[in-house]
Amino acid sequence: MNDPDLSLLQGISSPEDVRTLSRNELKELAGQLRHNLIEIVSQNGGHLAASLGTVELTIALHYVFNTPEDRLVWDVGHQTYPHKMLTGRRERMHTMRKLHGLSGFPRREESEYDTFGVGHSSTSISAALGMAIANRRLGHDRKAVAIIGDGAMTAGMAFEALNHAGSHDANLLVVLNDNEMSISKNVGGLSNYLARILSGRFYSGVREGGKKALSHMPGVLELARRAEEHMKGMIIPGTLFEELGFNYIGPVDGHDIDSLVETLGNLKHLKGPQFLHIVTQKGKGYSPAEENPCAFHGISKFDRDTGKTSGTQNGQPSYTSIFSQWLCDMASADERLAGITPAMREGSGLVDFSTQFPKRYFDVGIAEQHAVTLAAGLACEGMRPVVAIYSTFLQRAYDQLIHDVALQNLPVVFAIDRAGLVGPDGATHAGSFDLSYLRAIPNMLIMAPADEDECRKMLTTGFQHDGPSAVRYPRGSGPGIEPEQELQALPVGKAKPCRHGVDIALLAFGCMLGPAIEAGDHLNASVINMRFVKPLDEELLLQISSHNKLLVTLEDNVIAGGAGSGICELLNSHNITVPVLQLGLADTFLEQGSREELLALSGLDAQSIIQSIKSHPAYQHCKIRQTQVVS
């Protein structure tokens, strides 16, 4: 790629500078912004394809609306890199998704232009509606604009908000960025022309004037309304949104700045709920991302000229790939298995399964609640559903998890990816709470593998269990333990001693076993791979508590209500008063950074664990003897 002149972009320190440019300069700015965006992400990684698709839209929005006074509410945040670059953060983009750097998502603490913090999908319309209502109540003359992708429109929450907004008659603009579902192929000069006409003041004046004139003749008014909808329906796929109470405009070419500016300028002056449908291309302007937008949705560092990444760092299979192979193997062995994902086929490792077993594969869209209750329905009829889901997204279906699955004790397996600290995506994507919110639910079987082989065996254990089960595993690869190919289960509720020491016992859950063994070697402490969070190995815990002077629980989950809390509850129920040091995530939301950096900040690396133990009062009464390792 040739490096163009970036002088126009370099002169932009805020949207006020954008609003001084001519139309031709806006187009030039788009080219420079796109080039700079590719350069930044190629060096640092991040979400590229969606952001490339919103370059012209972002420029047009900041050009037409008086931001930050007018409120732009972005959905998800994958599409907001151009927004960050135009709002005074371009020089810091190299720090994005790094410790103490910029967030990869909109964040209110970061900029006044980030009006609403997001990480999960389909929240923008609800938030923007709330802002529109508040502004009207408080007498503020501000515009509220929600920018939502077509994928996010698959979630029920988006339609709940649309339904409420249409009935509330709020001054809200919803911009649907249609970049994958191809809701309409009617894009081109005619569509853009119609959009400008239908959003213009003349059409709006005639439309509203006609309503007023016919208001005393309800029958005629209804006939006119239906006639208008049928005529618009012949050329515009907006009948659904019109029925919800919105004035639908579009589709508009989302890469045509002139059409965007003119249409948004017209819509800015209209009252009531407005809906603008634009069509964009993911990865626009960068051929590798255009050809494979999924690969460039979230990508690590890559070669700018070829689009190729350097691959994995250690060459070991990830936990996601371990799950992927297990799912296909178990599906081959048991035809009752069905795989479900809420729009995370690639991220959750269901690509091979979807190809090999298409009739047993269900991608429900961004609809976590539906995914869980769908699984419950399948289980009711004898199927064995496996829900592949990120820890942070399962939170959205907590009610369904309790009422529809656990309460009925249905055999649904939850393969929970990205558990614990996920790193660069920050607090919105961290799986910091799953042990706590799962442990509180009756009938749940909860497992945390310490290595790849355990992950495969725990998935089999959950699949064979007659009730709901969860296997939670972190992002990335494990310690490199080759899984046995047989589909073997583990004895439920049984921990595994890994090292015999004296006076101190480290009780490690999941991926914390590695640093626990390192700390145990240094302190000559016993180390237990707990494996099961629920049920706990009560027999072993009572035995350990009787001949140790300090128990240390280790988990990459919040301490509050987590696995360590479960151990304390068990000991208290037996009136055992041995000191317990609970190490885990603090009662705070951690920022973005590498997983290793965040573990160290949380005191969960080996050296921090050793220091925490040595600082505990009970350590002064502990002995140090020769190391003994259990094979």
BELHUDA-V715150 format. One record per helix or strand of 2 or more residues. SS is the DSSP state (helix for helix, strand for strand). FROM is the first residue (numbers start at 0). LEN is the number of residues. If there is no record, write none. Layout:
SS;FROM;LEN, SS;FROM;LEN
This chain:
helix;6;4, helix;14;4, helix;22;22, helix;48;4, helix;54;10, strand;70;4, helix;80;15, helix;123;15, strand;143;6, helix;151;3, helix;155;13, strand;171;7, helix;188;11, helix;200;14, helix;217;18, helix;238;5, strand;246;7, helix;256;11, strand;273;6, helix;286;5, helix;318;15, strand;336;5, helix;350;6, helix;357;3, strand;360;3, helix;367;13, strand;383;7, helix;390;16, strand;412;5, helix;433;6, strand;444;3, helix;451;13, strand;468;4, strand;495;5, strand;502;6, helix;509;14, strand;525;4, strand;531;3, helix;537;9, strand;547;11, helix;562;11, strand;579;6, helix;594;7, helix;605;9, helix;616;5, strand;627;2
